[in-house]
Amino acid sequence: MDWNAAHIDFVIAAYAVSFAGLAFLMVFILLRDRKLKRQIATLDRERDRRDG
Amino acid sequence: MQKFANPARFLKLAETLLPPIWGVTILAFAAGLYMSLVTAPPDYQQGETVRIMFVHVPAAWMALMVYTSMAAASIMAAIFRHPLADMAAKAAAPIGAMFCLLALITGSLWGKPMWGAWWVWDARLTSVFVLLLLYLGYMAVWQAIEDPHRAALIARIVAIAGFINVPIVKFSVDWWNSLHQGASVFRMGGPTIDARMLWPLLIMALAYTLLFVGLLLVAMRSEIAQRKLRQLRLAGIEGR
């Protein structure tokens, strides 16, 4: 790839936006999954404590 | 498919599938990026700008494929009452919306140097924009309606009715005059694109597809967890 070619900044921007967007999506989905797992574990513990 | 209607069985399957999917996704992205940025030649007319194709086209394909899978899952939910089908469609929507948004942004970044405009209201661009609105509308239905059964019913209607836009996006460049180029891979008579550009494109498309599958499995797991959480909270309220 010629880094001095015309319009190369558009190419770099397209790749940067794509990978930033995909990384944001991954982090959002994985963090939500982790948060829900934690909430279920907390509620399960509370229920076990309540039911003895 | 009914075999995986049991959420416990699905969760077990997802747990087994996810590690190899993430591994192959990383490999596919590494190979795809290397081929896209290093081995693929510049275009004789567009020069280096053609490399935007390797991120733009897979995102656009995925935007269409994800919406098609959402419509298929909605039909399955309506006909077979598959308990995971609505969850699959709901989990796929934000992923498809992101692919659609990326296709629009990277298309705009490709359009400016090639057409001299960031955006034109031609058939292809407008129909992809409508696809993004359909994704957002579908997601809004789930957010806005509290009763999950009612939300699922209306979301199914949106997904199935909105599917009419998918062939419009695909054939818009044939049906109307468009600045956007016609199909050069999925067309009668085979691809017209050079193999040195076709392979990086296909590998990047594979990487995007694998990423979608991995994220879909995690998002479906989250949907199951959210449903369980709702049940636990209801049980907690009733238990007091």
Interface residues (C-beta under 8 A of the other chain):
Chain A: M1 D2 A5 A6 H7 I8 F10 V11 A13 A14 Y15 V17 S18 G21 L22 F24 L25 M26 F28 I29 L30 R32 D33 L36 K37 Q39 I40 L43 D44 E46 R47 R50
Chain B: L37 V38 P42 G47 E48 T49 R51 I52 V55 H56 A59 P94 I95 M98 L101 L102 I105 T106 L109 W110 K112 P113 L211 L215 V218 A219 R221 S222 A225 Q226 K228 L229 L232 R233 A235 G236 G239
